[in-house]
Amino acid sequence: MPDIKTELQQLGQEIEKAKREEAQLQGKLEEIMSRLRNEFNCRAMGDVRKKIDDLTKNVEKLDASITEKFQNLKATYGW
């Protein structure tokens, strides 16, 4: 059975590991938010969601347009 000192040392190591992981994740988050600001002019997650919605709508419109034009080509040339 581990003694209290050993158990406390293990807990201390786990805490330090968790702190390092948190710092890494915070750095990654800051990098992602920086890219979002610079590339898409998004300042907050609400801006990101709106941008995703806008881009999704644009893709859907383009898809519909391409499908319609393809169908017209098929009808015109009897494919």
C-alpha positions as CSV (number, residue, x, y, z in Angstrom):
1,M,0.0,0.0,0.0
2,P,1.5,3.3,-1.1
3,D,2.3,5.7,1.7
4,I,0.9,9.2,1.8
5,K,4.1,10.8,0.7
6,T,4.2,8.6,-2.5
7,E,0.6,9.2,-3.2
8,L,1.0,13.0,-2.9
9,Q,4.1,12.9,-5.1
10,Q,2.0,11.0,-7.8
11,L,-0.8,13.5,-7.5
12,G,1.7,16.3,-7.8
13,Q,3.1,14.8,-11.0
14,E,-0.4,14.4,-12.4
15,I,-1.2,18.0,-11.6
16,E,2.0,19.2,-13.3
17,K,1.2,17.1,-16.3
18,A,-2.3,18.5,-16.5
19,K,-0.9,22.0,-16.3
20,R,1.5,21.4,-19.2
21,E,-1.4,19.9,-21.3
22,E,-3.6,22.9,-20.5
23,A,-0.8,25.3,-21.5
24,Q,-0.4,23.4,-24.8
25,L,-4.1,23.4,-25.5
26,Q,-4.3,27.1,-24.6
27,G,-1.5,27.8,-27.1
28,K,-3.3,25.9,-29.8
29,L,-6.5,27.7,-29.1
30,E,-4.8,31.1,-29.4
31,E,-3.2,30.0,-32.7
32,I,-6.5,28.9,-34.1
33,M,-8.3,32.1,-32.9
34,S,-5.5,34.2,-34.5
35,R,-5.9,32.4,-37.8
36,L,-9.6,32.9,-37.7
37,R,-9.2,36.6,-37.0
38,N,-6.6,37.1,-39.8
39,E,-8.1,34.8,-42.5
40,F,-11.8,35.2,-41.9
41,N,-12.2,38.3,-39.8
42,C,-13.8,36.3,-37.0
43,R,-13.3,37.7,-33.5
44,A,-15.5,35.3,-31.5
45,M,-17.0,31.8,-31.8
46,G,-20.4,33.5,-32.8
47,D,-18.6,35.1,-35.7
48,V,-17.2,31.7,-36.7
49,R,-20.6,30.0,-36.6
50,K,-22.1,32.8,-38.7
51,K,-19.2,32.4,-41.2
52,I,-19.7,28.7,-41.4
53,D,-23.4,29.2,-42.0
54,D,-22.7,31.8,-44.7
55,L,-20.1,29.5,-46.4
56,T,-22.5,26.5,-46.2
57,K,-25.3,28.5,-47.9
58,N,-22.9,29.6,-50.6
59,V,-21.8,26.0,-51.3
60,E,-25.4,24.9,-51.4
61,K,-26.2,27.7,-54.0
62,L,-23.2,26.8,-56.1
63,D,-24.1,23.1,-55.9
64,A,-27.6,23.9,-57.1
65,S,-26.3,26.1,-59.9
66,I,-23.8,23.5,-61.1
67,T,-26.5,20.8,-61.0
68,E,-28.9,22.9,-63.0
69,K,-26.3,23.8,-65.6
70,F,-25.3,20.2,-65.9
71,Q,-28.9,19.1,-66.4
72,N,-29.2,21.8,-69.1
73,L,-26.1,20.5,-70.8
74,K,-27.4,17.0,-70.7
75,A,-30.7,18.1,-72.2
76,T,-29.1,20.3,-74.9
77,Y,-26.7,17.6,-76.1
78,G,-28.8,14.5,-75.4
79,W,-26.5,12.8,-73.0
